[in-house]
Amino acid sequence: MVLMALNKWLRNIKDVYRFHREEVDVIKDEQLRLNKMIELNVQEQVMNLAKTSIIQKAWHKRKGPQLHGWVYGLNDGILHDIIDLDYTFEVDPIYRFTTNELEA
C-alpha cells in the first residue's frame, strides 16, 4: 500500500523526467543532474498552475497574479529564479479556456 502511494506521488517527477529526458541524461554529474531535475520540476509545476481556470480567469479579468518559480540553493544560499509567468504568457491552446468560460 505504501509503495502504491509513493508511486502516485512520484508520478509528476517521472513525467518531468519523461518530458526532459534528453536534456537530463546528458548531464553526467549526479548532483548537477539532480539540480536540473529540481529546476525542471519547479518549471513544470508553475506551468501546471498556468493551465488552471483559476489563474487564467484572474489573468483575463485583472491581469494578475504573476507566477514565480524559485529554487533555494542549499550550497550557496541564493534564491534562483527559474520561471516567471504573467498574463501575457500564451498558454498552449489545448489548455486554454475560451473567453466565454473565463467570463463566466
C-alpha positions in Angstrom: 0.0 0.0 0.0 2.8 2.4 0.9 4.6 1.6 -2.4 1.4 2.4 -4.4 1.0 5.8 -2.6 4.7 6.6 -3.2 4.4 5.7 -6.8 1.5 8.1 -7.3 3.4 10.8 -5.5 6.4 10.3 -7.8 4.3 10.3 -11.0 4.8 14.0 -11.5 8.5 13.7 -11.1 8.5 10.8 -13.6 6.6 13.0 -16.0 9.1 15.8 -15.7 11.9 13.3 -16.4 9.9 11.9 -19.4 9.4 15.4 -20.9 13.0 16.4 -20.4 14.9 13.1 -20.6 17.3 14.1 -23.4 18.3 17.2 -21.5 18.8 15.4 -18.2 20.5 12.3 -19.5 23.4 14.2 -21.0 24.4 15.5 -17.5 26.9 13.1 -16.1 27.5 14.6 -12.7 24.8 13.2 -10.3 24.4 16.4 -8.2 24.1 18.6 -11.4 21.6 16.2 -12.8 19.6 16.3 -9.6 19.7 20.1 -9.5 18.5 20.2 -13.1 15.6 17.9 -12.2 14.6 20.2 -9.3 14.7 23.2 -11.6 12.6 21.4 -14.3 10.1 20.2 -11.7 9.6 23.8 -10.4 9.2 25.0 -14.0 6.6 22.3 -14.8 4.6 23.0 -11.6 4.4 26.7 -12.4 3.3 25.7 -15.9 0.6 23.5 -14.3 -0.7 26.5 -12.4 -1.0 28.5 -15.6 -3.2 25.7 -17.1 -5.8 26.1 -14.4 -9.1 28.0 -14.9 -8.4 30.0 -11.7 -5.2 31.5 -13.0 -6.5 32.0 -16.5 -9.6 33.8 -15.2 -7.5 36.1 -13.0 -5.2 36.9 -15.9 -8.3 37.6 -18.1 -10.1 39.7 -15.6 -7.4 41.6 -13.7 -4.0 40.8 -15.4 -2.7 39.1 -12.2 -1.2 37.3 -10.4 2.3 36.9 -11.6 3.6 33.3 -11.1 7.2 32.8 -9.9 9.1 29.5 -9.6 12.2 29.7 -7.4 14.7 27.3 -6.1 16.7 27.9 -2.9 20.3 26.8 -3.3 21.4 24.9 -0.2 25.0 25.1 -1.4 25.1 28.9 -2.0 22.1 30.3 0.0 20.8 32.1 -3.1 17.2 32.1 -4.3 17.4 31.2 -8.0 14.7 32.5 -10.3 13.6 29.6 -12.6 10.4 30.9 -14.2 8.2 33.9 -14.2 4.8 34.0 -15.9 2.2 36.7 -16.1 -1.0 37.4 -18.1 1.0 37.8 -21.3 2.0 34.2 -21.2 0.5 32.2 -24.1 -1.0 29.0 -22.6 -0.9 26.1 -25.0 -4.2 26.0 -26.9 -5.1 22.5 -25.6 -5.1 24.0 -22.0 -6.6 27.4 -22.8 -10.1 28.2 -21.7 -12.4 30.1 -24.0 -13.3 33.8 -23.4 -16.9 32.6 -22.5 -15.5 30.2 -19.9 -13.2 32.9 -18.4 -16.0 35.5 -18.2 -18.5 33.1 -16.5 
